[in-house]
Amino acid sequence: MSIAVSDIDDLPTWFTSSYSNGAGGECVECALTDDNARVRDSKRGAVPVIIVRCQGWQAFVRALGQGKLG
């Protein structure tokens, strides 16, 4: 299978939290697009990926910041 250059340009950029210590612990990576947020296990790479609409992701992150989730 070959990937066209335009397909590569459309791939999201993955990042880890600024709270991640980089020591290989339990971390997630996120990638934001115009329409959604993508979340994956940093140790497992591309599979599986959870895709959430931006509004849902923002509500989730806000609830975490407010200590409303475990």
N, C-alpha and C positions, 0 to 999 in steps of 0.2 A: 504494500500500500504506500502510495506517495502522498505527501501533504503539500498543497500549493502554498506559496508564500503568503497569499491573502488570508488563508486559513490560520497560519501561524500568527499573523498580525492581530487576528480576532480573538486569540486565546487570552483569557484573563491573567492578570499578574497576581500570584499568590503571595501572601505575607503572613507572618505570625504576630502575635500580640507583643506589645512592648513589655508585658509582664513575663514573657517567656524567657527562661534563663539560658536557653540554648544547650542545656546539658542532656538533651534527649529524653526529657520527662514526658509527661502526658500533655501534649499540646495539640492544638488544632491550627490549621491554616485557613485563611479566608481569602476570597477573591470577590471583588465588587464589580458589577457591571451596571449599566444604566437601569436594568430591569430587576436584577436580583442579587442576592448574596449567595456565594457558594462556600460550603464548609467541608473540610476533609480532615482526616487524621494525618498529622505530620509524618508519622512513621509509615503510613501505607500508600502515600502518593496519590495517584489519580483515582483509585477506587476504594470504597464508594464515595460519591460526592452527594451532599445534601444541598438542594437548591431551595432557597426561601425568597419570597418576594421582599423587596426592600422595606416596605412598611412593617412586615412581620419581623424582620431582622432588627430594625430600629427599636421596635417595642421590646424585643428580647434583650438587647444590649442595655436599654434603659432600665428594665426590670432588674438585670444583674447589678447595675450600678447603684440601684436603690436598695439592694439587699433583699429583694422580694423573692428570690429563687435560692433554694437550698444552699 
